[in-house]
Each structure stands twice: as structure tokens, then as C-alpha cells.
């Protein structure tokens, strides 16, 4: 997984965006501008925080994702 500006991007999620969205120019473009990829990445991280007992941090991450 790649961490970008405190956001972890799952390579599989990035690959799906690259495959399915014809508007995406390259991986950097997807990471910077694809809001769906950003939201999924943040929700995945939030879930991991929640499972690890970091409920306050998880709630904060979800709030930022919106």
C-alpha cells in the first residue's frame, strides 16, 4: 500500500480505478483527483483504526472523508 499525504492507497483499488475510469490520465492523476478512490481509501483506513480500538481516530477519519 502506498501512503499519500497521510492517506493509504491500496494498489488493488488504484488498479480498478485505472481500469474502469477512462477520464484518468495516470496513477498520479487518480491519486490526486479521483474522489471515489480517496473516499474508499479513507474508509478502509478508518475501519482498520476502528478494529484496532482507535474509535475516536476512526470517527475523525470518516468525518474528513465526507
N, C-alpha and C positions, 0 to 999 in steps of 0.2 A: 504494500500500500504506500502511496505517495502522500506526504503531508504538505499541503499548500496553505500558507497563511493560517496556520492552526487548524486547517481542515484536512481530514484524511480522505483521500480519493482512492477508492477500491479500483484496481486495474480492470476487473471484470465489468464494473459499472461504466467506466470510461470506454471500454471496448464496445459496449452496447450502444452508447451514445454515438460513437464514431460510425458504427454500422448503420444505425437507424435514422439519424438526423442528417439529411442532405445539406442543410444550411451550415453545418460545422465545417470549418476550414481545416483545422488540425487539432491535435490534443491540447495545445496551449489555449486555443480558442474555446474549446469545450470546457476546460477547467475555469477559465475566466468568466465566460458569458452564458453558459448553459445553466439556467437557474434550477432546472429539474435535477441535474446532476449535483449541484450544490446542496439542494434540499435533501436528497436521498443520502448524500454523504454525511450531512449533519445529523439526520435522524438515526443513521446507523451508529454514529459515534455516541449520540445521546443514549441509545439503547444499551450500548456497552457500559457507559457510565452508570446507568440505572442498575444494571445487573451486578455491577461491582460495588453497589452501595452508595454511589455518588448521586443521590436523587436530586439534590439542590443543583449540582452542576448539570445534570441531565435536563432539568426543567429550564435552566438558563439557556442551554444549547438549543432546545426546542423553540424557545422564545426568539432567539436570534434568527433561527431558520425561517421564521414567518416573516 
